[in-house]
């Protein structure tokens, strides 16, 4: 594999990892504010997720894990 191709792959991996971390941070931020938002926190959470369509799928998955008490990524089975 050429050095240029390896660099391209590494850049793609770095971008994916950054997006994943941003989604995790967004989910944790939303989850941590759920008590402050009261009974309508889910509607608020949906609006927050809609602001970040590129992170929505990963953030929603993390929120679901947090809601089930399985917040760490190692608990996925």
N, C-alpha and C positions, 0 to 999 in steps of 0.2 A: 504494500500500500504506500502511496506517495505521501510525502510530508504534508503536502497541501490538503490531501484528502483527510489525513489524520487531524489536521488543524480544523477543518470544516466539521468533522464529527465532534471534536472536543468543544467547539463553539456551540454546536447544537445541544450537546449534553448540558453545558453550562446554562444556556437559555432555558431549557426545560426544568432544570433544577431551580433556577431563580423563580420561574413561574409557579412551581410547586410550593416553594417556600412562601411566596406571596399569598397563595391560596390558603395555606395553613395559617398564616398570620391573620388573614381576613376572617377565617372561620373562628379562630380563637378570640379575636376582637368582638365579633358578633356574639359569640356564646357568653363571653364575660359580661356583656351589657344586658343580657336578657332580663335580669331582675330589675334593673333600672328602668326598663321600658314597659314593665307591667304586663297586663294580659294581652296586649297587642304586639308583643315583641316579635312574633312570627311574621306579621305583615311588615314590620320595620325591617326584619332580617331579609325578607324577600326583596324589598326595595334596595337594600345595601348590596345584595348579590347581583341585582339587575344592573347596578352601576359598574360592575366588573364582569362583563360577559365572558371574557377570556379566562377568568378564574372560577367561574360559577360552578362547573361540574366538580372540580376538585374540592372547592370550599364546601359545597353542599355535602359531599361524601364525608368530609371531616366533621361537619356539624352533626350529621347523623350518628357518627361514631361517638362524638361527645355526648349527644343526647341519650345514647344507650349505655353510657358509662365506660366506653371503650375508647378513650381519647388517644392512647398511644397508637402509633402506626403499626407496632408489632403485634397488636391484638387482632389484626385482620385474618380471619380463617374461614 
